[in-house]
Amino acid sequence: MAVSGFEGFEKRLELHFFGDDPAMFPLGLRKLDFESLEQVLEAVQCTVVSAVGNSYFDAYVLSESSLFVYPTKIIIKTCGTTQLLKSIIPLIHYAHHLGLTLSFCRYTRGSFIFPKAQPFPHTSFKDEVSYLQDTIPPNLCFRKASIMPSKSSSHSWHVFTATSHVPYDHHHDNELLFTMEICMTELDPILARKFFRRAEDGKSGDSAGKEMTEVTGINEINPEALICDFAFDPCGYSMNGMDGDWYSTIHVTPEDGFSYASFECVGSVSDNMGHVLRKVVQIFRPGTMSISTTCNGYTNDMWTQVATAVEPLGLKCRSRAMDQFPAAGSVVFQTFSARRKSV
Ligand SMILES: C[S@+](CC[C@H](N)C(=O)[O-])C[C@H]1O[C@@H](n2cnc3c(N)ncnc32)[C@H](O)[C@@H]1O
């Protein structure tokens, strides 16, 4: 297995649970002790490097990306050659001991830069879906797997969802929320240099991370957010942001030849997502960018809002696709590349 660089593209898993009596479990999954979390992460093959919490959730920076733990929801995002799906069995097991049962599962990822370096079950989307089908309990019976295409075969969006409850029309929810997952490659090399540390800088990963957050303008994306950041040695950066019960997260692999950065956040459809998108583009100036928005309802102007924000910054929309997933809602997948490039 020849590995030529670090795989920045993350795998992302979101699991929701329910308890018979939610009032009895106000902390729910947040009561999981650190040893149990470490065992889950050992199965995935990554470790915790930093952690913060607020009254809504706990956010962990991992050696390979991030983990968010809410009372009845867990989100794990890991890159490199981690085996993310191996976390499902131990998580179901530990949640069961807290009186919680799995009710929803969503797995997403982009297209790996080094697919041949991935271990089972991440060897192909077919293998991942078979593993998910065999691993998640039968009560999650509404299932769907799909690869959302783009014009370029090297950029597609892989989605699997499974839910135990009958899908319903989310328009009845009070607020339309979206999750935005952005994957960027071919970062501007001058901007990417800001994610390298100086040799023997004498700083800790936390203090070097804080400096990168400020120097790059990442702290201006959401000035309200509490940021937990970490700089790897000699390069690489991860951060988690907390703003009430909304998270955001950024991970950067700045090495030339396989540079990659991701940005993910939750937001309300009624908020202006333009500021966030413009800041993200300005921080990384990517050659190619994919933006996937998952919304608990249908918003027909989602892709126009996204394109209107990023196109004036020199990116051109090359493709867009939309699909519906049980209980996850509608997913819009758009790809952009710098106007100077032809794709
Ligand atoms: C963990 S970070 C960010 C992860 C994120 N998914 C990404 O790749 O964009 C990955 C970057 O940190 C660097 N790095 C340095 N030490 C590392 C370590 N011990 N574990 C993981 N990555 C490390 C990698 O070379 C890479 O540039």
Ligand as a Chemical Component Dictionary entry (heavy atoms), coordinates in Angstrom:
data_LIG
# 
_chem_comp.id                   LIG 
_chem_comp.type                 NON-POLYMER 
_chem_comp.pdbx_formal_charge   0 
_chem_comp.three_letter_code    LIG 
# 
loop_
_chem_comp_atom.comp_id 
_chem_comp_atom.atom_id 
_chem_comp_atom.alt_atom_id 
_chem_comp_atom.type_symbol 
_chem_comp_atom.charge 
_chem_comp_atom.model_Cartn_x 
_chem_comp_atom.model_Cartn_y 
_chem_comp_atom.model_Cartn_z 
_chem_comp_atom.pdbx_ordinal 
LIG C1  C1  C 0  -4.898 16.399 12.067 1  
LIG S1  S1  S 1  -4.586 17.678 11.062 2  
LIG C2  C2  C 0  -6.077 18.148 10.365 3  
LIG C3  C3  C 0  -6.999 17.016 9.943  4  
LIG C4  C4  C 0  -7.973 17.363 8.807  5  
LIG N1  N1  N 0  -8.966 16.399 8.545  6  
LIG C5  C5  C 0  -7.256 17.683 7.548  7  
LIG O1  O1  O 0  -6.454 16.884 7.101  8  
LIG O2  O2  O -1 -7.433 18.706 6.970  9  
LIG C6  C6  C 0  -3.762 16.999 9.700  10 
LIG C7  C7  C 0  -2.493 17.757 9.444  11 
LIG O3  O3  O 0  -1.670 17.670 10.577 12 
LIG C8  C8  C 0  -0.405 17.078 10.225 13 
LIG N2  N2  N 0  0.024  16.305 11.389 14 
LIG C9  C9  C 0  1.190  16.517 12.065 15 
LIG N3  N3  N 0  1.269  15.676 13.114 16 
LIG C10 C10 C 0  0.143  14.922 13.116 17 
LIG C11 C11 C 0  -0.344 13.874 13.935 18 
LIG N4  N4  N 0  0.345  13.429 14.982 19 
LIG N5  N5  N 0  -1.524 13.303 13.627 20 
LIG C12 C12 C 0  -2.239 13.746 12.574 21 
LIG N6  N6  N 0  -1.829 14.741 11.763 22 
LIG C13 C13 C 0  -0.651 15.333 12.020 23 
LIG C14 C14 C 0  -0.684 16.278 8.962  24 
LIG O4  O4  O 0  0.502  16.112 8.172  25 
LIG C15 C15 C 0  -1.673 17.201 8.286  26 
LIG O5  O5  O 0  -1.037 18.279 7.660  27 
# 
loop_
_chem_comp_bond.comp_id 
_chem_comp_bond.atom_id_1 
_chem_comp_bond.atom_id_2 
_chem_comp_bond.value_order 
_chem_comp_bond.pdbx_ordinal 
LIG C1  S1  SING 1  
LIG S1  C2  SING 2  
LIG S1  C6  SING 3  
LIG C2  C3  SING 4  
LIG C3  C4  SING 5  
LIG C4  N1  SING 6  
LIG C4  C5  SING 7  
LIG C5  O1  DOUB 8  
LIG C5  O2  SING 9  
LIG C6  C7  SING 10 
LIG C7  O3  SING 11 
LIG C7  C15 SING 12 
LIG O3  C8  SING 13 
LIG C8  N2  SING 14 
LIG C8  C14 SING 15 
LIG N2  C9  SING 16 
LIG N2  C13 SING 17 
LIG C9  N3  DOUB 18 
LIG N3  C10 SING 19 
LIG C10 C11 SING 20 
LIG C10 C13 DOUB 21 
LIG C11 N4  SING 22 
LIG C11 N5  DOUB 23 
LIG N5  C12 SING 24 
LIG C12 N6  DOUB 25 
LIG N6  C13 SING 26 
LIG C14 O4  SING 27 
LIG C14 C15 SING 28 
LIG C15 O5  SING 29 
# 
